[in-house]
Amino acid sequence: MSAEKIPYKIYLEESEMPKAWYNLRADMKNKPAPLLNPATHEPMNAEELAGVFCDELIKQELDDTTPYFDIPEEIRNFYKMYRPSPLVRAYCLEEKLQTPAKIYYKFEGNNTSGSHKLNSAIAQAYYAKMQGLKGVTTETGAGQWGTALSMACSYFGLDCKVYMVKVSYEQKPFRREVMRTYGASVTPSPSTDTRVGRKILEEHPGTTGSLGCAISEAVEKATSTEGYRYVLGSVLNQVLLHQSVIGLETKAALDKYGVKPDIIIGCAGGGSNLGGLIAPFMGEKLRGEADYRIIAVEPASCPSFTRGKYAYDFCDTGMVCPLAKMYTLGSGFIPAPNHAGGLRYHGMSSTLSQLYADGLMEATGVPQTAVFEAAEQFARVEGILPAPESAHAIRVAIDEAMRCKETGEEKTIVFGLTGTGYFDMVAYEKFHDGKMEDYIPTDEELQASFDKLPKMD
């Protein structure tokens, strides 16, 4: 089918929505390393994880052989409020760049939470409700996960306690108010609300916090409060499983028009966005059915893939969580207070880390001023104000499109636009006023953090 016949927005029919999540790990020859008990360094089993996570989610977390998990009807009915989401051909951006590249983006911001996070939030809230729990605890960086989870908990009548990274709590007050509108309690982290929070404040007075800090507090609150469990918006295998709806819909939409992408790009903080987008494409690559160039984009200020160590590390700053083998900057690493709050995590999904270690995908780090330049350029021609996190993918998509312009290659580029930036106007203001800084950690700073990685036998 000719390019002229491909519409600006490709919508699937409601009947074409995925009926099952795809478990990428089932097709991986080298499986992700297991979570380890921090005391014994032995793989954690379901019984050990039961005090932290919901029972059904533990099954999904530990299963690396079942290729598909049926999506419960109640979750699919909820999805219908905002899914299928559109796959957009960026004709206007292509024209502006004068590139022969064909650019598509999967837009996940067309729901009240403003991002893809709702895909997993509603699933995790559903399983908590089915287990008869009173509520859940979580952390949030930029606030998109916290917003999504507060919506999902409100839908199922669950209590929701959110620990929000302090710098984002202060930078994005309106995101906080959306969470409160949906009934969640929101606490800036680190806080005096938990033992681990008080310890972090004592060791790092005046800290702006990190996702690692907030995770520690949320886990402590869940494990010390009867009837509660902890839920997480990224990193975990179960989250990448739920987010596979993004990639499954993307591939189905492209297949409708006979389009095969050459390059697939996603921003990477913990891995939910990227992992969800690439899932079915990476599955084909693993099975030898097709090949794609897959690029993870992260902040230069928090470069887990590009400058981190592939090692077992704590998932949280307070060192109360299991050990995960991942690309990490060290659980004690506190990133600079950049404006891509959702990407300020010290580690990366163990699934994506294994794929990266195996050379099946590549990664690049970009400074935030370059990210906001791309965000503004995109907003002016495509009419969507992107979240800073998603703008990392936009930056590299534009760079790849310009490379096509130089070489004359007509490559097809697909990227994930998984959030809107309407609560990020303080960041846009600093960019416009020339007050945005591009802090990049030194090798010495990273080494000091690496030196504190757990000593493994």
FENHU-V469838 format. One line per field, one symbol per residue. ss: DSSP state (h for helix, s for strand, l for the rest). Layout:
ss = ???
This chain:
ss = llhhhlllsslllhhhlllssslhhhhllllllllsllllllsllhhhhlllllhhhhhhhhlllllsssllhhhhhhhlllllllssslhhhhhhhllllsssssslllllllsllhhhhhhhhhhhhhllllsssssslllhhhhhhhhhhhhhllssssssshhhhhhlhhhhhhhhhlllssssslllllhhhhhhhhhlllllllhhhhhhhhhhhhhllllsssllllllhhhhhhhhhhhhhhhhhhhhllllllsssssllllhhhhhhhhhhhhhhhhlllllsssssssllllhhhhlssssssllllllllssssssllllllllllllhhhlllsllhhhhhhhhllllssssslhhhhhhhhhhhhhhhlllslhhhhhhhhhhhhhhhhhhhhllllsssssslssllllhhhhhhhhllllllllllhhhhhhhhlllllll
